Amino acid sequence: MNSQDMFTEKFSRAGVCYPQGFSAAGVRAGIKKSGNLDLALIYSENPADVAGVFTTNQVAAAPVYVSKKVVSGGKAQAVCANAGCANACTGDEGDRNARLMQEFTAKNLNCNPDEVIIGSTGIIGVNLPMGKVERGIEQAAINLSRDGSADAGNAIVTTDTYSKACAFEFDLDGKTIKLGAIAKGSGMIQPNLATMLCFITTDISIDQKLLQETLSDITNVTFNMISIDGDMSTNDMVVVMANGAAGNDRITEKNSAYEKFYSALLDICTEISKRIASDGEGATKFLTIDVVNARSFDEAKQVGMSVAKSPLVKTAFFGEDPNWGRVVCAVGYSGIEIDPNKVTVKFGSLPVYTNGLGVAFDTDAMKDIMSEHDILIEIDLGSGESSATVWTCDFSYGYVKINGEYHT
């Protein structure tokens, strides 16, 4: 399969069940008032090497602490995740409930509770209805299927307009290596991760410590490069399970086999990140901010995030107003030392600012660019050779409505 085929609907629907040895399910447990799917299970036939990256919010939810402990043990065999309740700011009861979710899952799947990842998303400060959760886990365990990824993906969404899913495969020394993912994320995106749950499965055999290093490295240039509104969630996590079912020679060092896997995981995480940014709450535009010719990646990222987090920039693009002054302003207050006379800004292919001055542009061509859903903003700092790409979206009336009425 080439890169153009990697995210087709066929493979995306297979999601976390695309790699060998994985099954999944999503059920209505009654946690959500809407009555939609709200509890997901992902199961590996054999314990898998596991890696995870979690929110850096100091007010982290109970599932984050539980799942960090699983990752520190190096093995996981199942994921149990719910929507409708974040199980955050819930004290000792929340901690007990997260561990009970592990125990309920382990009982129904005949696995070790310490090898069950727990994820939750939804309202903060509300306790889980554990009777419903227990019954939901029982039903999900019965419903586990190689066709269950789509239901599992739909069971973890909150304000998303759709469940994010993709899959990919590549050849490695005569073996077919498969990867699959499901994710949710639509608001409270940035800094670092998102209001996001992302679960990735693969049938590759790889050393656990190397897997963790790889995920951490890739997260820095994918999930940590998206922003919807500048808020940080209490529940974010990205987890990778590698069960070795493909039968490849175990990857224990950064050789050519490792590079192939790294590239595939990078593609998966990049695609999921872009879909999350594009599906921001109320979004009508998907904005890619390319910052080039910076002194370092960190400085390029800082400038890109400054622009991405600007409410004035985001509302301008919602209104299809080519107000380049707002972008230049955000570059200027980013905290990075710049020379305004060396900075160039483009919307699409059209320069709008260079040499410290605005540039006259074809208004009809600019109107076409601003009317598109996907818009590129290029910022050339003219100060070095490093670059970074940040993904974000606009602010619409819909964003205010969704978040103004989230609890009610």
C-alpha positions in Angstrom: 0.0 0.0 0.0 1.4 3.4 -0.9 0.9 6.6 1.2 -2.0 7.8 -0.9 -4.0 4.7 0.0 -3.2 4.6 3.7 -6.2 6.4 5.0 -9.0 5.0 2.8 -12.4 4.5 4.3 -11.9 0.7 4.1 -8.9 0.8 6.3 -10.0 3.7 8.5 -13.2 1.8 9.4 -11.1 -1.2 10.5 -9.2 1.2 12.9 -7.8 -0.4 16.0 -9.0 -3.8 14.7 -6.9 -3.6 11.6 -3.7 -5.1 13.1 -3.8 -8.8 13.9 -4.9 -10.0 17.4 -7.1 -7.0 18.3 -10.9 -6.7 18.7 -13.1 -3.9 19.9 -16.6 -2.9 20.9 -18.7 0.2 21.7 -22.0 0.1 23.7 -24.6 2.3 25.2 -24.0 2.1 29.0 -26.3 5.0 29.8 -23.5 7.4 31.0 -24.5 10.0 28.4 -27.9 11.6 28.7 -28.2 11.5 24.9 -28.4 7.7 24.9 -25.6 7.5 22.3 -22.7 5.0 22.5 -20.6 5.8 25.5 -18.3 2.9 26.5 -15.6 1.3 24.5 -13.3 -1.7 24.9 -10.2 -2.6 22.9 -8.7 -6.0 23.5 -5.5 -7.7 22.5 -5.4 -11.5 22.5 -2.0 -11.4 24.1 -0.5 -8.8 26.5 1.1 -6.1 24.4 4.0 -3.8 24.9 2.5 -0.4 25.8 3.6 3.2 25.6 1.7 6.3 26.6 1.8 10.1 26.8 -0.5 12.0 29.1 -1.7 15.5 30.0 0.7 17.7 31.9 -2.2 19.4 33.6 -1.6 19.4 37.4 -5.3 18.7 37.9 -5.3 15.4 36.1 -8.2 12.9 36.1 -8.2 9.6 37.9 -7.9 7.6 34.7 -4.6 9.4 33.9 -3.0 8.2 37.1 -4.3 4.7 36.7 -3.1 4.5 33.1 0.3 6.0 33.8 0.9 3.1 36.2 -0.1 0.6 33.6 2.4 2.1 31.1 5.1 2.1 33.8 4.6 -1.7 34.0 5.3 -2.0 30.3 2.3 -4.3 29.4 -1.3 -3.8 28.5 -4.0 -6.1 27.2 -7.1 -4.0 27.1 -8.4 -0.4 27.0 -11.7 0.6 28.6 -12.8 4.1 27.9 -16.0 6.1 28.4 -17.6 9.3 27.3 -20.0 11.5 29.2 -18.0 11.8 32.4 -14.4 12.8 32.8 -14.0 11.3 36.3 -11.8 14.3 37.1 -11.8 16.3 40.3 -13.6 13.4 42.0 -11.2 12.6 44.8 -10.8 9.2 46.4 -14.1 8.0 44.9 -12.9 8.8 41.5 -9.6 6.9 42.1 -11.6 3.9 43.3 -13.9 4.0 40.3 -11.0 4.1 37.9 -9.5 1.0 39.5 -13.0 -0.6 39.5 -13.2 -0.1 35.8 -9.9 -2.0 35.5 -11.2 -4.8 37.7 -14.5 -5.1 35.9 -12.7 -5.2 32.5 -10.2 -7.8 33.8 -12.9 -10.0 35.1 -14.8 -10.0 31.8 -11.7 -10.5 29.7 -9.8 -12.8 32.0 -6.8 -10.5 32.1 -4.7 -8.7 34.7 -6.3 -5.5 36.1 -2.9 -3.9 36.1 -2.8 -4.3 32.3 -6.0 -2.4 31.6 -5.7 1.2 30.3 -8.6 3.4 31.5 -9.7 6.6 29.6 -12.6 9.0 30.3 -13.9 12.1 28.8 -16.8 14.4 29.5 -18.1 16.6 32.3 -15.5 17.4 35.1 -16.5 17.0 38.7 -19.1 14.3 38.3 -18.8 10.8 39.6 -19.2 7.8 37.2 -22.5 5.8 37.5 -20.6 2.6 38.3 -23.6 0.3 38.0 -24.1 1.4 34.5 -20.4 1.3 33.8 -20.1 -2.3 35.1 -23.1 -3.5 33.0 -21.6 -1.6 30.0 -18.3 -3.4 30.3 -20.1 -6.7 30.5 -22.0 -6.0 27.3 -18.9 -4.6 25.5 -16.9 -7.7 26.4 -19.7 -9.9 24.9 -19.8 -7.7 21.8 -16.0 -7.7 21.1 -15.4 -8.1 17.4 -12.9 -7.7 14.6 -15.5 -5.3 13.2 -15.9 -3.3 16.4 -13.6 -0.4 15.9 -16.2 2.0 14.5 -18.5 1.5 17.5 -15.5 1.9 19.9 -14.6 5.1 18.2 -18.1 6.5 18.3 -18.3 5.5 22.0 -15.6 8.0 23.0 -16.6 11.1 21.2 -18.1 14.2 23.0 -18.5 17.3 20.9 -16.7 15.8 17.9 -18.7 15.7 14.7 -17.2 12.3 13.9 -14.9 9.7 15.3 -11.3 10.0 14.1 -10.0 6.7 12.8 -7.3 5.6 10.4 -5.1 2.6 9.6 -1.9 1.8 7.7 0.3 -1.2 6.7 3.8 -1.7 5.5 6.1 -4.6 4.6 9.0 -5.5 6.9 11.3 -8.3 5.8 8.4 -10.3 4.3 6.0 -9.6 7.1 3.0 -7.2 6.9 2.9 -4.8 9.7 -0.4 -3.1 10.5 -1.3 -0.1 12.6 -4.7 1.3 13.4 -6.1 4.1 15.5 -9.2 5.7 17.0 -9.3 9.1 18.6 -11.6 11.8 19.9 -10.8 15.5 20.3 -12.6 18.7 19.4 -12.1 21.3 22.1 -9.7 22.3 25.0 -6.9 21.5 22.5 -3.5 22.9 23.5 -1.0 23.4 25.0 0.3 19.8 24.6 -2.1 17.1 23.6 -5.8 17.9 23.6 -9.1 17.1 25.2 -8.1 13.9 23.5 -8.2 10.2 23.8 -6.1 8.4 21.1 -5.6 4.7 21.1 -3.3 3.2 18.6 -2.8 -0.6 18.0 -0.1 -2.4 16.0 0.9 -6.0 15.5 4.6 -5.2 15.3 7.1 -6.6 17.8 9.2 -3.8 19.3 11.0 -3.2 22.6 8.8 -1.4 25.1 11.3 1.3 26.0 12.0 2.0 22.4 8.3 2.2 21.7 7.9 4.7 24.5 10.8 6.8 23.2 9.2 6.8 19.8 5.8 7.8 20.9 7.1 10.6 23.0 9.2 11.9 20.2 6.4 11.7 17.6 3.9 13.4 20.0 6.1 16.4 20.2 5.7 17.1 16.4 2.1 15.9 16.0 -0.3 16.0 18.9 1.6 18.8 20.6 1.3 20.9 17.5 -2.4 21.4 17.5 -4.5 24.2 19.1 -8.3 24.8 19.1 -8.7 27.3 22.0 -5.5 27.3 24.1 -7.1 25.3 27.0 -5.6 22.2 28.4 -7.7 19.2 29.5 -7.4 17.0 32.6 -7.8 13.7 30.7 -5.6 13.7 27.6 -3.8 10.5 26.6 -2.2 8.9 23.7 -1.6 5.1 24.1 0.1 2.6 21.7 -0.2 -1.1 22.2 2.1 -3.4 20.2 1.2 -7.1 20.5 3.9 -8.7 18.2 1.3 -10.8 16.3 2.9 -9.9 12.9 5.8 -12.2 13.8 8.6 -9.9 12.8 12.0 -10.0 14.3 11.7 -7.9 17.5 12.9 -4.4 17.0 15.4 -3.5 19.7 17.5 -0.7 18.1 17.1 2.2 15.7 17.9 0.3 12.5 16.2 0.3 9.1 13.2 -1.7 10.4 12.8 0.8 13.2 12.8 3.7 10.7 10.0 2.1 8.7 7.9 1.8 11.9 8.7 5.3 13.0 7.6 6.7 9.6 4.3 4.7 9.8 3.5 5.8 13.4 4.4 9.4 12.4 2.0 9.3 9.5 -0.8 7.9 11.7 -0.3 10.5 14.5 0.0 13.4 11.9 -3.3 12.4 10.3 -5.1 12.1 13.6 -3.7 15.5 14.7 -4.9 17.2 11.5 -8.4 15.6 11.8 -8.7 16.8 15.4 -7.7 20.4 14.5 -10.0 20.4 11.5 -12.9 19.1 13.6 -12.5 21.8 16.3 -15.7 22.8 18.0 -17.8 24.9 15.6 -14.9 25.0 13.1 -15.6 26.1 9.5 -11.9 26.5 8.5 -8.8 24.2 8.9 -5.7 26.4 9.2 -2.1 25.1 8.7 0.5 27.5 10.0 4.0 26.8 8.5 6.7 28.8 10.2 10.0 28.6 8.3 13.5 29.9 8.5 13.5 30.2 12.3 16.5 29.8 14.5 15.1 26.6 16.1 12.1 24.3 16.1 11.1 25.6 19.5 11.1 29.2 18.3 9.2 28.3 15.2 6.6 26.4 17.3 6.2 29.3 19.7 5.5 31.7 16.8 3.0 29.2 15.2 1.2 28.7 18.5 1.0 32.4 19.1 -0.8 32.9 15.8 -2.9 29.7 16.3 -4.2 30.8 19.7 -5.1 34.4 18.7 -8.9 34.9 18.9 -8.5 37.8 16.5 -6.7 35.7 13.9 -9.2 32.9 14.3 -12.3 35.1 14.1 -10.8 36.9 11.0 -10.6 33.6 9.2 -14.1 32.7 10.2 -15.3 35.9 8.6 -13.1 35.3 5.6 -11.4 38.6 6.3 -7.7 38.7 5.1 -6.7 40.8 8.1 -3.0 40.0 7.9 -2.2 42.6 10.5 -3.6 40.3 13.2 -1.2 37.5 12.1 1.8 39.9 12.1 0.7 41.2 15.5 0.7 37.6 17.0 4.1 37.0 15.5 5.4 40.1 17.2 4.1 39.3 20.7 5.1 35.6 20.5 8.1 36.2 22.8 10.6 35.3 20.1 13.1 38.0 19.0 12.4 38.9 15.4 13.4 41.5 12.8 10.1 42.7 11.3 11.9 43.7 8.1 12.9 40.1 7.5 9.5 38.5 8.1 7.3 37.5 5.2 3.7 36.3 5.6 1.6 34.6 3.0 -2.0 33.5 2.9 -2.1 30.5 0.5 0.3 31.5 -2.3 -0.2 35.3 -1.9 2.3 37.4 0.0 0.5 39.9 2.3 3.4 41.2 4.4 7.1 41.6 3.6 10.0 44.0 4.5 7.9 45.5 7.3 5.1 46.5 5.1 1.8 45.2 3.7 1.8 43.9 0.1 -0.9 44.7 -2.4 -2.6 41.6 -3.6 -5.2 40.4 -6.1 -8.5 40.8 -4.1 -10.3 38.2 -6.2 -7.6 35.6 -5.8 -7.5 36.4 -2.0 -11.3 36.0 -1.8 -10.9 32.5 -3.4 -8.2 31.6 -0.8 -10.2 32.8 2.2 -13.4 31.0 1.0 -11.6 27.6 1.1 -12.0 25.2 4.1 -8.3 24.4 4.2 -6.0 27.5 4.3 -2.3 27.7 4.6 -0.6 30.6 6.5 3.2 30.7 5.8 5.4 32.8 8.1 9.0 33.2 7.0 11.1 34.6 9.9 14.2 35.0 7.8 16.4 34.2 10.8 17.6 30.6 10.5 17.0 27.2 8.9 14.5 25.5 11.3 10.7 25.1 10.8 7.5 23.9 12.5 4.0 23.3 11.5 1.0 24.0 13.7 -2.6 23.1 13.0 -5.7 24.9 14.2 -9.1 26.1 13.1 -11.2 29.3 13.2 -13.6 30.5 15.9 -17.2 30.6 14.9 -20.5 31.3 16.5 -20.8 27.5 16.9 -17.8 27.4 19.3 -19.4 29.9 21.6 -22.7 28.0 21.5 -21.2 24.6 22.2 -19.1 25.7 25.1 -21.7 28.1 26.5 -24.2 25.2 26.7 -21.8 22.4 27.4 -22.9 21.6 31.0 -26.6 22.4 30.4 
